[in-house]
Amino acid sequence: MKATYLLLLIGLIALPINSQTAEEYLKNGNAKAQNGDYYGAIADFTKAIQLNPDDAEAYLQRALSRTITEDYDNANYDFKKAMKLNPDYQAKYNNAVAQGKLGNNGNMSELQINNIMIIFKRATTKSENGDYYGAIADYTKVIEILPDFETAFFNRGRAKGELGDNKGAIADYTKAIELEPDFANAFFNRGIAKRILGDFKGSISDYNKAIKLNPDDADAHLRRGNAKANLKDYYGAIADFTKAIELKPDFPVAYYLMGSTKGSLGDLNGACKDGRKAQQLGYDATELINLACN
């Protein structure tokens, strides 16, 4: 019996914050910002700064999130603080949005700054409402002005993926990664796009990086396992599904995929057990149960 090929929901995973260190608060703040939770990100960056008042990176990232939420006065303070703590530190916008300077683009008025943020927010709203073409157009406008804005590339990639333009999505995720090498969600989403295109090895490579950056991401383990199953690495797939369940015990899809994979190995008892567990957790595993348990 071959494992059932499933199309999983594509989305960003918000990871819980378990650490009390400044570094972990900074890491989780970045993850929240990448997911569009800018107020949550600001809260985490603030905690990082409380624990390490000399963390220039935390001030910079808080400045970027405050800019997006239109808190320009506090963003300006954070940009200046970041540069004071590290004069050689190249802020992503070169102390741009809050002070009205965008690298080589010259000085900008407050009205122009506001317009950029309005376009970015409008793009996000369009994407959330399913207007992916409109979102792409707006993100492109933002990128033309802020060519180092990794989140704009990432969000545009997501919109392209929703339209089935996975090659275009991969290009945008790759650019986001070039700008932010530790952008875990960009690796994660690029892995999804590669899997859809049938590049399972490339997909696994990206999931490996995402897991290295966020080892407790159950969904990344699940998707890597699914890609391994497509390459008939069934034992490797089961190991990933097992890890996903360890991280997220009530994970019905993981039980279903693990059961399907065990069925591919001829372990019908294991397949039956996992299928029933998936069903118990609310996943429709009727087909797997009928094949493995009878």
Backbone as CSV, one residue per row, in Angstrom:
resi,resn,N_x,N_y,N_z,CA_x,CA_y,CA_z,C_x,C_y,C_z
1,MET,0.850,-1.194,0.000,0.000,0.000,0.000,0.882,1.238,0.000
2,LYS,0.641,2.125,-0.931,1.445,3.340,-1.009,0.892,4.406,-0.073
3,ALA,1.800,5.214,0.451,1.376,6.302,1.343,0.521,7.289,0.572
4,THR,-0.537,7.746,1.191,-1.431,8.714,0.565,-0.744,10.064,0.482
5,TYR,-0.781,10.651,-0.705,-0.122,11.941,-0.916,-1.091,13.053,-0.503
6,LEU,-0.690,13.842,0.466,-1.579,14.866,1.012,-1.106,16.259,0.642
7,LEU,-2.031,17.129,0.382,-1.718,18.542,0.207,-1.992,19.238,1.519
8,LEU,-0.929,19.645,2.218,-1.067,20.274,3.532,-1.290,21.770,3.380
9,LEU,-1.913,22.363,4.362,-2.133,23.803,4.371,-0.804,24.528,4.445
10,ILE,-0.691,25.611,3.631,0.535,26.388,3.602,0.371,27.608,4.486
11,GLY,1.245,27.761,5.417,1.142,28.906,6.311,2.343,29.026,7.205
12,LEU,2.423,30.150,7.897,3.513,30.394,8.830,3.159,29.861,10.189
13,ILE,4.147,29.380,10.908,3.943,28.793,12.224,4.434,29.749,13.285
14,ALA,3.591,30.121,14.171,4.001,30.962,15.293,4.501,30.072,16.418
15,LEU,5.760,30.231,16.766,6.361,29.360,17.762,6.225,29.939,19.162
16,PRO,5.993,29.097,20.156,5.876,29.606,21.521,7.209,30.083,22.064
17,ILE,7.136,31.028,22.967,8.351,31.558,23.590,8.578,30.857,24.909
18,ASN,9.695,30.161,25.006,9.964,29.399,26.210,11.217,29.876,26.925
19,SER,11.998,30.738,26.263,13.288,31.113,26.820,13.204,32.435,27.554
20,GLN,14.095,32.605,28.535,14.176,33.852,29.273,15.441,34.626,28.910
21,THR,16.197,34.153,27.918,17.420,34.840,27.550,17.136,35.921,26.524
22,ALA,17.991,36.936,26.496,17.824,38.023,25.538,17.895,37.500,24.108
23,GLU,18.805,36.576,23.875,18.963,36.028,22.527,17.694,35.328,22.050
24,GLU,17.058,34.582,22.933,15.843,33.869,22.557,14.668,34.831,22.360
25,TYR,14.591,35.863,23.188,13.543,36.857,22.988,13.725,37.553,21.630
26,LEU,14.984,37.837,21.275,15.265,38.464,19.986,14.858,37.529,18.845
27,LYS,15.202,36.265,18.983,14.879,35.281,17.955,13.374,35.150,17.777
28,ASN,12.658,35.080,18.876,11.204,34.933,18.797,10.548,36.218,18.300
29,GLY,11.128,37.355,18.653,10.616,38.613,18.130,10.745,38.679,16.620
30,ASN,11.876,38.213,16.103,12.064,38.175,14.652,11.035,37.263,13.988
31,ALA,10.770,36.116,14.614,9.781,35.187,14.064,8.401,35.827,14.023
32,LYS,8.042,36.538,15.083,6.731,37.196,15.113,6.652,38.298,14.058
33,ALA,7.718,39.061,13.906,7.721,40.118,12.894,7.564,39.521,11.504
34,GLN,8.240,38.398,11.264,8.137,37.737,9.968,6.728,37.211,9.715
35,ASN,6.014,36.933,10.790,4.636,36.459,10.670,3.627,37.602,10.644
36,GLY,4.107,38.837,10.750,3.214,39.982,10.714,2.687,40.411,12.067
37,ASP,3.148,39.751,13.131,2.717,40.114,14.490,3.713,41.134,15.038
38,TYR,3.607,42.373,14.564,4.601,43.386,14.900,4.501,43.848,16.354
39,TYR,3.289,43.890,16.882,3.150,44.300,18.285,3.725,43.220,19.214
40,GLY,3.492,41.969,18.893,4.099,40.889,19.666,5.609,40.917,19.550
41,ALA,6.099,41.241,18.349,7.546,41.343,18.136,8.135,42.462,18.996
42,ILE,7.456,43.592,19.012,7.949,44.721,19.813,8.052,44.331,21.283
43,ALA,7.067,43.586,21.776,7.093,43.156,23.175,8.311,42.276,23.445
44,ASP,8.626,41.379,22.510,9.780,40.492,22.704,11.103,41.259,22.589
45,PHE,11.185,42.183,21.627,12.410,42.979,21.505,12.632,43.819,22.765
46,THR,11.529,44.305,23.334,11.639,45.083,24.569,12.189,44.225,25.705
47,LYS,11.717,42.972,25.802,12.231,42.061,26.827,13.710,41.772,26.608
48,ALA,14.096,41.624,25.331,15.509,41.383,25.022,16.355,42.573,25.472
49,ILE,15.857,43.778,25.238,16.592,44.983,25.627,16.666,45.116,27.143
50,GLN,15.593,44.739,27.831,15.612,44.780,29.298,16.683,43.859,29.859
51,LEU,16.855,42.708,29.207,17.864,41.748,29.659,19.266,42.127,29.199
52,ASN,19.347,42.790,28.056,20.651,43.194,27.520,20.520,44.589,26.916
53,PRO,20.675,45.626,27.728,20.462,47.013,27.267,21.426,47.460,26.185
54,ASP,22.484,46.702,25.938,23.465,47.086,24.924,23.321,46.290,23.634
55,ASP,22.155,45.692,23.422,21.921,44.864,22.242,21.457,45.738,21.079
56,ALA,22.384,46.119,20.222,22.056,46.992,19.088,21.054,46.339,18.148
57,GLU,21.183,45.041,17.951,20.274,44.321,17.044,18.838,44.386,17.537
58,ALA,18.633,44.265,18.834,17.272,44.318,19.394,16.663,45.701,19.173
59,TYR,17.468,46.755,19.350,16.966,48.105,19.096,16.618,48.274,17.615
60,LEU,17.466,47.751,16.753,17.208,47.877,15.313,15.906,47.188,14.926
61,GLN,15.753,45.943,15.371,14.562,45.193,14.986,13.295,45.821,15.578
62,ARG,13.405,46.350,16.793,12.239,47.022,17.379,11.913,48.280,16.587
63,ALA,12.949,48.968,16.106,12.729,50.157,15.286,11.961,49.812,14.013
64,LEU,12.342,48.711,13.374,11.667,48.315,12.137,10.207,47.979,12.388
65,SER,9.936,47.254,13.457,8.550,46.905,13.779,7.750,48.146,14.172
66,ARG,8.389,49.055,14.905,7.686,50.281,15.288,7.398,51.152,14.066
67,THR,8.286,51.118,13.089,8.036,51.871,11.863,6.796,51.341,11.153
68,ILE,6.689,50.030,11.066,5.553,49.419,10.378,4.247,49.707,11.108
69,THR,4.311,49.810,12.452,3.102,50.117,13.215,2.881,51.633,13.331
70,GLU,3.703,52.394,12.592,3.564,53.851,12.502,3.883,54.566,13.816
71,ASP,4.674,53.943,14.665,5.137,54.587,15.895,6.485,55.246,15.584
72,TYR,6.446,56.328,14.812,7.657,56.882,14.226,8.609,57.503,15.244
73,ASP,8.059,58.168,16.255,8.927,58.806,17.253,9.778,57.769,17.983
74,ASN,9.138,56.687,18.443,9.884,55.647,19.142,10.793,54.875,18.191
75,ALA,10.358,54.737,16.937,11.211,54.079,15.943,12.477,54.894,15.725
76,ASN,12.322,56.185,15.637,13.466,57.074,15.455,14.443,56.944,16.621
77,TYR,13.908,56.878,17.837,14.759,56.707,19.024,15.536,55.394,18.927
78,ASP,14.834,54.316,18.538,15.490,53.004,18.475,16.557,52.963,17.393
79,PHE,16.286,53.566,16.242,17.305,53.601,15.187,18.565,54.309,15.690
80,LYS,18.379,55.456,16.322,19.526,56.219,16.815,20.280,55.441,17.897
81,LYS,19.532,54.745,18.759,20.160,53.957,19.823,20.981,52.818,19.225
82,ALA,20.431,52.167,18.205,21.152,51.058,17.556,22.457,51.542,16.958
83,MET,22.430,52.689,16.287,23.641,53.210,15.660,24.646,53.713,16.696
84,LYS,24.138,54.233,17.822,25.029,54.697,18.878,25.762,53.520,19.519
85,LEU,25.050,52.416,19.722,25.660,51.236,20.332,26.661,50.576,19.394
86,ASN,26.402,50.685,18.105,27.291,50.056,17.139,27.407,50.959,15.917
87,PRO,28.332,51.904,15.935,28.447,52.874,14.836,28.710,52.224,13.480
88,ASP,29.315,51.049,13.491,29.614,50.367,12.235,28.468,49.472,11.770
89,TYR,27.440,49.405,12.584,26.330,48.504,12.273,25.510,49.078,11.123
90,GLN,25.358,48.316,10.054,24.604,48.774,8.897,23.146,48.404,9.076
91,ALA,22.359,49.352,9.583,20.927,49.123,9.774,20.304,48.800,8.420
92,LYS,19.321,47.909,8.444,18.761,47.407,7.194,18.269,48.530,6.290
93,TYR,17.815,49.599,6.871,17.379,50.712,6.040,18.311,51.899,6.198
94,ASN,19.518,51.636,6.690,20.488,52.693,6.926,19.872,53.834,7.722
95,ASN,19.224,53.454,8.784,18.535,54.415,9.660,17.489,55.183,8.861
96,ALA,16.790,54.405,7.974,16.044,55.021,6.895,14.664,55.522,7.251
97,VAL,13.747,54.619,7.493,12.349,55.002,7.473,12.036,56.055,8.517
98,ALA,12.514,55.835,9.749,12.160,56.769,10.811,12.788,58.143,10.617
99,GLN,13.986,58.213,10.018,14.663,59.502,9.846,14.466,60.082,8.460
100,GLY,13.805,59.311,7.573,13.536,59.836,6.239,14.671,59.680,5.267
101,LYS,15.560,58.740,5.508,16.664,58.485,4.589,16.602,57.032,4.156
102,LEU,16.650,56.820,2.852,16.553,55.456,2.342,17.789,55.150,1.513
103,GLY,18.905,54.961,2.184,20.134,54.601,1.495,20.477,55.625,0.421
104,ASN,20.523,55.161,-0.850,20.859,56.033,-1.972,19.645,56.732,-2.558
105,ASN,18.481,56.555,-1.938,17.264,57.145,-2.486,17.027,58.579,-2.022
106,GLY,17.904,59.105,-1.200,17.778,60.490,-0.790,16.836,60.700,0.368
107,ASN,16.564,61.969,0.672,15.709,62.308,1.799,14.246,62.138,1.426
108,MET,13.463,61.750,2.422,12.036,61.565,2.208,11.267,62.328,3.264
109,SER,10.121,62.831,2.869,9.281,63.539,3.810,8.515,62.540,4.658
110,GLU,7.954,63.044,5.755,7.138,62.176,6.616,5.944,61.633,5.841
111,LEU,5.394,62.455,4.942,4.256,62.005,4.139,4.653,60.830,3.257
112,GLN,5.843,60.900,2.645,6.311,59.803,1.804,6.524,58.537,2.626
113,ILE,7.080,58.703,3.823,7.285,57.557,4.708,5.953,56.913,5.045
114,ASN,4.988,57.756,5.412,3.666,57.237,5.748,3.054,56.497,4.569
115,ASN,3.256,57.029,3.369,2.692,56.400,2.180,3.270,55.011,1.950
116,ILE,4.573,54.852,2.208,5.205,53.544,2.049,4.593,52.539,3.021
117,MET,4.427,52.964,4.265,3.854,52.066,5.265,2.393,51.742,4.951
118,ILE,1.687,52.730,4.401,0.298,52.488,4.011,0.233,51.446,2.898
119,ILE,1.130,51.555,1.937,1.159,50.589,0.834,1.474,49.190,1.361
120,PHE,2.436,49.116,2.290,2.798,47.812,2.850,1.613,47.200,3.589
121,LYS,0.955,47.995,4.417,-0.210,47.500,5.156,-1.337,47.120,4.199
122,ARG,-1.518,47.928,3.159,-2.556,47.636,2.175,-2.274,46.306,1.479
123,ALA,-1.011,46.056,1.173,-0.636,44.795,0.544,-0.956,43.621,1.456
124,THR,-0.635,43.782,2.736,-0.913,42.712,3.698,-2.409,42.445,3.799
125,THR,-3.205,43.497,3.828,-4.658,43.340,3.904,-5.200,42.666,2.646
126,LYS,-4.700,43.067,1.495,-5.135,42.446,0.242,-4.826,40.950,0.242
127,SER,-3.644,40.609,0.707,-3.260,39.192,0.747,-4.170,38.418,1.685
128,GLU,-4.453,38.986,2.840,-5.328,38.317,3.807,-6.736,38.130,3.249
129,ASN,-7.155,39.032,2.361,-8.494,38.956,1.776,-8.528,38.188,0.459
130,GLY,-7.394,37.615,0.072,-7.356,36.799,-1.138,-7.081,37.558,-2.417
131,ASP,-6.792,38.861,-2.320,-6.457,39.635,-3.513,-4.948,39.572,-3.712
132,TYR,-4.486,38.429,-4.210,-3.042,38.198,-4.287,-2.387,39.031,-5.390
133,TYR,-3.094,39.244,-6.488,-2.519,40.089,-7.537,-2.323,41.519,-7.029
134,GLY,-3.321,42.026,-6.331,-3.202,43.363,-5.769,-2.095,43.444,-4.738
135,ALA,-1.973,42.396,-3.918,-0.920,42.360,-2.900,0.455,42.379,-3.556
136,ILE,0.615,41.577,-4.597,1.908,41.518,-5.293,2.271,42.883,-5.866
137,ALA,1.298,43.556,-6.449,1.560,44.881,-7.016,2.022,45.850,-5.941
138,ASP,1.372,45.804,-4.780,1.746,46.729,-3.705,3.092,46.372,-3.090
139,TYR,3.344,45.076,-2.868,4.650,44.691,-2.326,5.767,45.085,-3.289
140,THR,5.485,44.994,-4.582,6.491,45.375,-5.571,6.805,46.863,-5.468
141,LYS,5.786,47.684,-5.236,6.004,49.123,-5.056,6.896,49.382,-3.843
142,VAL,6.643,48.661,-2.764,7.455,48.821,-1.558,8.898,48.418,-1.835
143,ILE,9.069,47.298,-2.524,10.413,46.785,-2.819,11.193,47.748,-3.703
144,GLU,10.505,48.421,-4.609,11.183,49.394,-5.476,11.805,50.521,-4.651
145,ILE,11.163,50.854,-3.526,11.666,51.933,-2.672,12.589,51.394,-1.587
146,LEU,12.255,50.209,-1.065,13.046,49.581,-0.006,13.564,48.231,-0.507
147,PRO,14.598,48.245,-1.328,15.085,46.998,-1.939,15.728,46.022,-0.961
148,ASP,15.949,46.449,0.288,16.525,45.555,1.295,15.492,45.096,2.317
149,PHE,14.224,45.228,1.987,13.140,44.882,2.903,12.803,43.401,2.711
150,GLU,13.444,42.541,3.503,13.283,41.096,3.323,11.851,40.629,3.543
151,THR,11.126,41.275,4.468,9.754,40.857,4.741,8.847,41.120,3.547
152,ALA,9.115,42.187,2.793,8.316,42.468,1.598,8.537,41.379,0.546
153,PHE,9.793,40.956,0.375,10.070,39.852,-0.555,9.382,38.573,-0.082
154,PHE,9.471,38.314,1.209,8.855,37.104,1.766,7.342,37.116,1.552
155,ASN,6.705,38.231,1.885,5.251,38.313,1.741,4.825,38.234,0.277
156,ARG,5.608,38.843,-0.605,5.283,38.743,-2.032,5.427,37.298,-2.510
157,GLY,6.428,36.602,-1.973,6.595,35.190,-2.315,5.398,34.365,-1.892
158,ARG,4.875,34.643,-0.701,3.680,33.928,-0.229,2.500,34.159,-1.161
159,ALA,2.316,35.422,-1.581,1.206,35.736,-2.481,1.374,35.025,-3.820
160,LYS,2.593,34.989,-4.323,2.846,34.272,-5.572,2.546,32.789,-5.417
161,GLY,2.926,32.234,-4.273,2.650,30.821,-4.021,1.162,30.531,-4.016
162,GLU,0.381,31.430,-3.438,-1.068,31.243,-3.407,-1.658,31.232,-4.808
163,LEU,-1.009,31.909,-5.746,-1.471,31.948,-7.135,-0.887,30.815,-7.967
164,GLY,-0.105,29.955,-7.332,0.494,28.831,-8.047,1.790,29.162,-8.755
165,ASP,2.290,30.375,-8.575,3.566,30.760,-9.175,4.683,30.385,-8.212
166,ASN,4.958,29.098,-8.132,5.936,28.620,-7.151,7.366,28.982,-7.531
167,LYS,7.660,29.064,-8.820,8.999,29.499,-9.225,9.229,30.951,-8.816
168,GLY,8.218,31.782,-9.017,8.330,33.171,-8.582,8.441,33.282,-7.079
169,ALA,7.693,32.432,-6.373,7.755,32.420,-4.910,9.150,32.049,-4.441
170,ILE,9.730,31.033,-5.064,11.076,30.587,-4.692,12.082,31.724,-4.891
171,ALA,11.941,32.461,-5.992,12.855,33.579,-6.250,12.758,34.622,-5.145
172,ASP,11.538,34.914,-4.702,11.367,35.913,-3.637,11.865,35.391,-2.298
173,TYR,11.598,34.130,-1.985,12.104,33.565,-0.726,13.628,33.552,-0.731
174,THR,14.205,33.250,-1.884,15.671,33.231,-1.988,16.247,34.617,-1.734
175,LYS,15.597,35.636,-2.274,16.058,37.018,-2.041,15.921,37.379,-0.575
176,ALA,14.814,36.969,0.051,14.627,37.247,1.477,15.732,36.601,2.299
177,ILE,16.128,35.394,1.922,17.187,34.680,2.628,18.540,35.360,2.406
178,GLU,18.768,35.864,1.199,20.013,36.598,0.938,20.118,37.812,1.867
179,LEU,18.986,38.466,2.098,18.972,39.660,2.945,18.996,39.318,4.427
180,GLU,18.404,38.165,4.778,18.340,37.723,6.175,18.637,36.224,6.217
181,PRO,19.915,35.845,6.332,20.313,34.425,6.230,19.677,33.503,7.267
182,ASP,19.204,34.053,8.373,18.570,33.220,9.409,17.049,33.336,9.378
183,PHE,16.499,33.589,8.222,15.059,33.758,8.036,14.428,32.360,7.944
184,ALA,14.109,31.787,9.097,13.630,30.400,9.149,12.372,30.191,8.325
185,ASN,11.426,31.125,8.418,10.172,30.950,7.692,10.361,31.019,6.185
186,ALA,11.372,31.751,5.734,11.651,31.795,4.302,12.169,30.433,3.824
187,PHE,13.046,29.814,4.615,13.493,28.460,4.280,12.308,27.491,4.290
188,PHE,11.459,27.619,5.298,10.298,26.741,5.437,9.381,26.857,4.222
189,ASN,9.029,28.084,3.866,8.111,28.280,2.742,8.755,27.932,1.402
190,ARG,10.056,28.184,1.282,10.724,27.782,0.041,10.731,26.269,-0.091
191,GLY,10.862,25.584,1.052,10.775,24.121,1.034,9.420,23.646,0.547
192,ILE,8.365,24.332,0.969,7.019,23.976,0.521,6.895,24.159,-0.989
193,ALA,7.373,25.296,-1.491,7.280,25.575,-2.925,8.072,24.552,-3.738
194,LYS,9.244,24.186,-3.251,10.050,23.190,-3.964,9.356,21.830,-3.971
195,ARG,8.708,21.472,-2.856,8.010,20.179,-2.817,6.864,20.158,-3.808
196,ILE,6.139,21.259,-3.905,5.028,21.336,-4.854,5.527,21.143,-6.288
197,LEU,6.737,21.641,-6.565,7.325,21.499,-7.900,8.002,20.144,-8.099
198,GLY,7.961,19.296,-7.071,8.540,17.968,-7.183,10.012,17.885,-6.854
199,ASP,10.587,18.975,-6.360,12.002,18.981,-5.974,12.091,18.568,-4.505
200,PHE,11.963,17.270,-4.274,11.906,16.788,-2.895,13.253,16.928,-2.184
201,LYS,14.339,16.702,-2.906,15.657,16.858,-2.290,15.911,18.314,-1.898
202,GLY,15.566,19.224,-2.797,15.716,20.633,-2.480,14.820,21.051,-1.331
203,SER,13.636,20.474,-1.304,12.692,20.741,-0.220,13.276,20.303,1.118
204,ILE,13.818,19.093,1.151,14.409,18.568,2.383,15.568,19.449,2.848
205,SER,16.362,19.920,1.907,17.488,20.788,2.254,16.997,22.059,2.953
206,ASP,15.921,22.635,2.440,15.385,23.848,3.068,14.758,23.542,4.422
207,TYR,14.057,22.422,4.537,13.488,22.048,5.832,14.600,21.795,6.850
208,ASN,15.721,21.220,6.384,16.855,21.008,7.292,17.317,22.333,7.900
209,LYS,17.389,23.363,7.055,17.838,24.667,7.531,16.802,25.278,8.469
210,ALA,15.526,25.142,8.109,14.466,25.680,8.960,14.484,25.019,10.330
211,ILE,14.701,23.719,10.345,14.740,22.973,11.605,15.975,23.333,12.419
212,LYS,17.071,23.572,11.742,18.279,23.984,12.455,18.042,25.311,13.166
213,LEU,17.319,26.206,12.506,17.035,27.516,13.090,15.925,27.453,14.129
214,ASN,14.944,26.583,13.913,13.814,26.420,14.831,13.591,24.928,15.085
215,PRO,14.413,24.308,15.916,14.340,22.847,16.103,13.032,22.348,16.703
216,ASP,12.253,23.220,17.309,10.995,22.795,17.922,9.787,23.031,17.020
217,ASP,10.027,23.258,15.749,8.939,23.488,14.790,8.400,22.137,14.315
218,ALA,7.293,21.704,14.893,6.716,20.405,14.564,6.328,20.315,13.093
219,ASP,5.827,21.420,12.525,5.384,21.400,11.138,6.546,21.201,10.170
220,ALA,7.701,21.744,10.497,8.867,21.552,9.640,9.292,20.091,9.645
221,HIS,9.245,19.455,10.808,9.555,18.020,10.873,8.532,17.222,10.075
222,LEU,7.263,17.599,10.197,6.209,16.898,9.457,6.438,16.992,7.956
223,ARG,6.687,18.183,7.475,6.846,18.384,6.035,8.122,17.725,5.515
224,ARG,9.172,17.751,6.310,10.390,17.044,5.883,10.125,15.554,5.797
225,GLY,9.369,15.030,6.766,9.017,13.615,6.717,8.208,13.284,5.492
226,ASN,7.271,14.167,5.123,6.447,13.936,3.946,7.299,13.913,2.685
227,ALA,8.283,14.827,2.602,9.187,14.856,1.450,10.035,13.584,1.401
228,LYS,10.492,13.124,2.564,11.271,11.884,2.596,10.427,10.700,2.145
229,ALA,9.169,10.672,2.542,8.290,9.579,2.116,8.127,9.576,0.610
230,ASN,8.078,10.767,0.000,7.975,10.844,-1.456,9.225,10.299,-2.142
231,LEU,10.353,10.324,-1.436,11.593,9.756,-1.965,11.779,8.308,-1.514
232,LYS,10.738,7.764,-0.883,10.728,6.381,-0.391,11.739,6.146,0.734
233,ASP,12.135,7.218,1.404,12.941,7.086,2.611,11.960,6.942,3.777
234,TYR,11.319,5.786,3.854,10.225,5.598,4.787,10.673,5.640,6.252
235,TYR,11.818,5.069,6.527,12.287,5.083,7.911,12.649,6.503,8.346
236,GLY,13.276,7.248,7.439,13.579,8.642,7.750,12.305,9.449,7.941
237,ALA,11.297,9.155,7.133,10.012,9.845,7.256,9.367,9.549,8.604
238,ILE,9.380,8.273,9.001,8.770,7.893,10.282,9.485,8.584,11.436
239,ALA,10.804,8.711,11.335,11.559,9.398,12.386,11.102,10.851,12.504
240,ASP,10.861,11.503,11.369,10.404,12.892,11.400,8.978,13.001,11.923
241,PHE,8.097,12.091,11.508,6.722,12.128,12.002,6.699,11.885,13.515
242,THR,7.564,10.987,13.965,7.650,10.703,15.404,8.092,11.949,16.166
243,LYS,9.077,12.667,15.613,9.555,13.892,16.252,8.460,14.953,16.261
244,ALA,7.724,15.050,15.156,6.637,16.027,15.085,5.608,15.764,16.177
245,ILE,5.286,14.489,16.393,4.313,14.116,17.420,4.876,14.364,18.816
246,GLU,6.163,14.141,18.983,6.811,14.418,20.269,6.682,15.906,20.617
247,LEU,6.842,16.752,19.599,6.758,18.190,19.809,5.312,18.679,19.916
248,LYS,4.414,17.963,19.259,3.008,18.367,19.191,2.145,17.110,19.315
249,PRO,1.912,16.633,20.532,1.280,15.321,20.752,-0.084,15.145,20.088
250,ASP,-0.875,16.189,19.994,-2.197,16.079,19.368,-2.119,16.573,17.927
251,PHE,-1.306,15.902,17.135,-1.036,16.306,15.752,-1.603,15.236,14.820
252,PRO,-2.886,15.316,14.477,-3.540,14.231,13.739,-2.922,13.927,12.380
253,VAL,-2.506,14.964,11.643,-1.926,14.732,10.319,-0.632,13.934,10.437
254,ALA,0.130,14.177,11.488,1.377,13.435,11.682,1.091,11.955,11.911
255,TYR,0.064,11.657,12.699,-0.316,10.258,12.909,-0.777,9.624,11.594
256,TYR,-1.554,10.383,10.828,-2.062,9.843,9.562,-0.920,9.533,8.593
257,LEU,-0.010,10.493,8.427,1.103,10.275,7.508,2.026,9.162,7.996
258,MET,2.237,9.094,9.300,3.075,8.028,9.835,2.411,6.672,9.608
259,GLY,1.094,6.617,9.808,0.384,5.371,9.548,0.467,4.964,8.091
260,SER,0.292,5.915,7.189,0.394,5.628,5.756,1.781,5.114,5.395
261,THR,2.800,5.728,6.015,4.179,5.326,5.729,4.465,3.930,6.280
262,LYS,3.957,3.645,7.461,4.118,2.298,8.005,3.427,1.279,7.110
263,GLY,2.288,1.656,6.548,1.616,0.763,5.615,2.462,0.486,4.397
264,SER,3.211,1.487,3.934,4.098,1.297,2.788,5.204,0.293,3.093
265,LEU,5.530,0.165,4.375,6.557,-0.791,4.800,5.957,-2.142,5.160
266,GLY,4.645,-2.271,5.027,3.983,-3.531,5.344,3.603,-3.697,6.800
267,ASP,3.783,-2.650,7.594,3.427,-2.703,9.017,1.961,-2.287,9.166
268,LEU,1.063,-3.212,8.867,-0.355,-2.876,8.887,-0.873,-2.630,10.301
269,ASN,-0.312,-3.344,11.276,-0.746,-3.115,12.658,-0.414,-1.687,13.096
270,GLY,0.811,-1.273,12.782,1.204,0.091,13.116,0.390,1.110,12.342
271,ALA,0.128,0.828,11.072,-0.668,1.726,10.246,-2.083,1.858,10.805
272,CYS,-2.644,0.724,11.230,-3.995,0.724,11.790,-4.047,1.552,13.074
273,LYS,-3.071,1.350,13.933,-3.030,2.071,15.206,-2.931,3.578,14.981
274,ASP,-2.039,3.985,14.080,-1.853,5.408,13.825,-3.071,6.006,13.132
275,GLY,-3.663,5.245,12.226,-4.860,5.733,11.550,-5.989,5.980,12.539
276,ARG,-6.176,5.064,13.460,-7.230,5.234,14.465,-6.941,6.424,15.386
277,LYS,-5.660,6.639,15.686,-5.292,7.779,16.526,-5.603,9.088,15.789
278,ALA,-5.276,9.122,14.499,-5.571,10.307,13.711,-7.072,10.575,13.683
279,GLN,-7.839,9.506,13.507,-9.298,9.628,13.477,-9.815,10.139,14.825
280,GLN,-9.244,9.620,15.894,-9.641,10.030,17.243,-9.392,11.527,17.465
281,LEU,-8.329,12.033,16.841,-7.966,13.440,16.994,-8.707,14.349,16.007
282,GLY,-9.588,13.759,15.206,-10.428,14.574,14.336,-10.054,14.594,12.874
283,TYR,-9.054,13.791,12.477,-8.657,13.741,11.066,-9.380,12.587,10.377
284,ASP,-9.857,12.804,9.182,-10.573,11.754,8.463,-9.585,10.730,7.921
285,ALA,-9.398,9.660,8.681,-8.463,8.598,8.291,-9.202,7.331,7.877
286,THR,-10.430,7.495,7.412,-11.282,6.353,7.070,-10.609,5.419,6.058
287,GLU,-10.041,5.997,5.022,-9.411,5.180,3.973,-8.268,4.355,4.536
288,LEU,-7.415,4.990,5.319,-6.282,4.275,5.912,-6.758,3.172,6.851
289,ILE,-7.758,3.459,7.666,-8.279,2.465,8.602,-8.869,1.278,7.847
290,ASN,-9.619,1.546,6.787,-10.234,0.473,6.008,-9.174,-0.426,5.369
291,LEU,-8.080,0.186,4.926,-7.026,-0.592,4.265,-6.155,-1.368,5.247
292,ALA,-5.886,-0.753,6.410,-4.919,-1.360,7.343,-5.552,-2.208,8.426
293,CYS,-6.778,-1.901,8.800,-7.360,-2.558,9.965,-8.268,-3.730,9.625
294,ASN,-8.560,-3.939,8.376,-9.464,-5.039,7.992,-8.728,-6.177,7.300
